[in-house]
Amino acid sequence: MNKNDVIPAEVTGWSSDGAGIARVDGLTVFVSGGVPGDTGDILILKTARSHAFAKMERISTPSALRCEPDCPLAGRCGGCALRHVSYEAELEFKRERVAEALKRIGGIDFDVP
């Protein structure tokens, strides 16, 4: 895998900043604009030994969590990291992040409502 390669991938998870995560040939790829459940082509932007960074180039099968952004600048200005997912999916993403932080940092196993 090299910079500027376009590779088919399926986004299977979220990173802590809202990017999608895909696994390609055993390598973790952080996919800007990716949503868990998306399948399509990703453009590799940067590679390292253990991970890579990419962006969604073409979505062949959109995720059920995906929605049309209500802002015409979404994806370009950088102010709204999760504008392309439903509000319910955004709330679940944030709930999981809080629960994970409490457990990892504070050692508190708490079911965040």
Secondary structure, DSSP 8 states (H G I E B T S, - for coil): --TT-EEEEEEEEE-TTS-EEEEETTEEEEEET--TT-EEEEEEEEE-SSEEEEEEEEEEE--TTB---SSTTTTTSSS-TTTTB-HHHHHHHHHHHHHHHHHHHH-------
